[in-house]
Amino acid sequence: MAKNKTEQQSLNTMQPDKNGYFGNYGGAYLPPSLEGVMKEIADSYQSIKEDPAFIEELTFLQQTYTGRPSPIYFAKRLSDAVGGAKIYLKREDLNHTGSHKINHCLGEALLAKRMGKKKVIAETGAGQHGVALATAAALLGLECDIYMGDIDIEKQAPNVRRMQVLGAKVVPVSRGTKTLKDAVDAAFEAYMEDPVTTMYAIGSVVGPHPFPMMVRDFQSVVGREAREQFLAMTGHLPHHVMACVGGGSNAMGIFSGFLDDTEVNIYGVEPGGRGPAKGDNAATMAYGKPGVIHGFSCYLLQDAEGQPLPVYSIASGLDYPGVGPQHCHLKDIERVRYVVATDRDALVAFYDLSRLEGIIPALESSHALGYAIKAAAKMKSEETILVNLSGRGDKDMDYVMDHYPLEAYEEQKLLVK
Ligand SMILES: *Cc1c(COP(=O)(O)O)cnc(C)c1O
């Protein structure tokens, strides 16, 4: 059981230093025109986060609007089929809008409102952050502009429609890779044009200080709930906790319930894509080196000049060349192990969970699940794995069935191996 640690020593609630660094990573690399506005966000957040009225409003919305707490589910048929450790799922897919992203979007939109902003703007990859932010904006009466790469717009058409129905403006980004990285650049530029009446609502634990800390704080409700629920359910903590890592927000959310419990093994699962070659994956920790992107420093997939490399993953929400600074710190201090699951691992896990449990997972979450299934097979039946099921897979069904038809799965009667 966890020892009682002081606030300062806690990794669960670790604060960045005064310049916004977690260890060697993070900070705020900004054009002078944005330094003031970012400080304004940091200062407002610092005062608001302790405000009982803000906490009460956020908690009320989490319970009555999002549907928190999300349950923990023991995946018995999947665990039996694997024949090793028992696999449990934290069901963030059951949140309103279908993923964990509503957790930080409600927080960010509430903050924007309190700061007197009229509009929130953001980038989106899979469309999940865009949908969640458009939802929060509709709820709180804010305008909302969402920047999205052309390729993602095509891949994620239903989410584009959803944002439009919710009243958001979807701005297509046709430059560069036409995916998440360029959408971030475009959204940043739009923000610089009007930082007074708008607030940038970043979609993960990335970007300049205070976003990595703030988004982590808004997501930490997942870990706090999960720790309590798992204890109540089993009488002990999970032996292993796993989550997929794109920018790293769902992972920081669940990890921050368990980082101080040193007996719990924690794994961040990165997208291994088609393999280790440059441009074939987005496994930042596995293949990257420290660098700077989008206003912060982190492990980065980069070329010799330090420019971000084009990255790839079957999961739109994971194909980002950087990663949250706190994750980089957790890697360096060896508290979290960062591992890889390939496209294929994710696709097989997508069908495995659908067929064995009646739960269709997001392709992003399927990476964590794919790694968990492989790992569980090598473990004892007394061991337990808690996977953060970050989202539901309805958005991915067409894409999966076109690229990895059902017959292929059924022919091989696969479990991820
Ligand atoms: C966006 C997304 C992710 C990846 O983002 P993180 O910040 O790494 O959590 C993972 N799962 C789902 C369902 C998503 O929508």
The ligand as a MOL file (V3000), in Angstrom:
LIG
                    3D

  0  0  0     0  0            999 V3000
M  V30 BEGIN CTAB
M  V30 COUNTS 15 15 0 0 0
M  V30 BEGIN ATOM
M  V30 1 C -7.1930 11.6580 -28.6320 0
M  V30 2 C -7.3040 10.2960 -28.1370 0
M  V30 3 C -6.1970 9.6200 -27.6110 0
M  V30 4 C -4.8130 10.1860 -27.6240 0
M  V30 5 O -4.6290 11.3300 -26.8510 0
M  V30 6 P -3.8600 11.3070 -25.4730 0
M  V30 7 O -3.6790 12.7370 -25.1570 0
M  V30 8 O -2.5550 10.5840 -25.6970 0
M  V30 9 O -4.7090 10.6040 -24.5020 0
M  V30 10 C -6.3980 8.3650 -27.0760 0
M  V30 11 N -7.6200 7.7830 -27.0870 0
M  V30 12 C -8.6990 8.3860 -27.6200 0
M  V30 13 C -9.9990 7.6810 -27.6150 0
M  V30 14 C -8.5840 9.6580 -28.1550 0
M  V30 15 O -9.6410 10.2590 -28.6690 0
M  V30 END ATOM
M  V30 BEGIN BOND
M  V30 1 1 1 2
M  V30 2 1 2 3
M  V30 3 2 2 14
M  V30 4 1 3 4
M  V30 5 2 3 10
M  V30 6 1 4 5
M  V30 7 1 5 6
M  V30 8 2 6 7
M  V30 9 1 6 8
M  V30 10 1 6 9
M  V30 11 1 10 11
M  V30 12 2 11 12
M  V30 13 1 12 13
M  V30 14 1 12 14
M  V30 15 1 14 15
M  V30 END BOND
M  V30 END CTAB
M  END
